[in-house]
Amino acid sequence: METTTATTALRQRLGGFLRAYRELLSPGDVGLPHTPRRRAKGLRREEVAALSGVSVAWYTWIEQGRVDTSRQVLDSVARALRLDEAAHRHALALAGFAPAAEGRTTSYDPNLRAVLDCWPDSPALLLGPALDILAWNRAYAAVWPDPDDLPEDRRNLLLLLVGDAPHQRVLPDWEPVAMDLHRHFRTRADRRPEAEDLGRLAGRLDSVRPDLADWWTCRSVGDFAPRTVELTPGGEGTPRAYGMTLLLAPRPQDAAVLVQTPQTSGTQPADGSTVA
């Protein structure tokens, strides 16, 4: 039976993650009868334990972050909690069943900058693990506010989307994009609790937009979904459709390229966002 040893921080994050999903389920969701005297929301721990084929004590210890567990047990728990593929992968990573992430580095492959410059008509960004803007092309600065005009500590795509009016004028329907970027960020942040840049962004998000506390405490995870968005270059004039895609890059760890490709007339928008 495959087992692993996770850090205390990861075990606690796994416990919180499983508890959040348990509280989202009702007995009817998993084929159990509803009983009238239910005070706590969601499933009870003993119900998840029974559905997973483990003891109540062992499942309780998993949620409390007190024990390491096997992949087989975690697979059974994932099925009991109806985790989708992204959430299941995330739970496995928090339990230690994933390659260890490299330490943070601010450098990036110079070839990636050359890739950005190969798209003269498609705004493109190179994003670091915490969604910091590391590089951009001329097409990006022609549509969005030029990162050169911003202090380095403000060059973070998620912070700008949720807290900067000029960026929101370029993308009026910014919420689905920002929410999906946050899920993408959380997927990586939960796996690297020791990473200072990831933890720092989490704190800044709560400080900049405390009214979005439900977003910042949400346990939903997943990769960014491609979509078609309406961008208004410079925040003025007629909106134009762009296909927005996030491409993963090998360096730095968990970096990505966000490219926005102009769509030809007649292209139907496709919303790739998911509900948190």
Summary of the structure (lengths in Angstrom):
residues: 276
radius of gyration: 20.8
end to end distance: 33.5
largest distance: 62.9
contacts: 821
relative contact order: 0.13
helix: 47%
strand: 13%
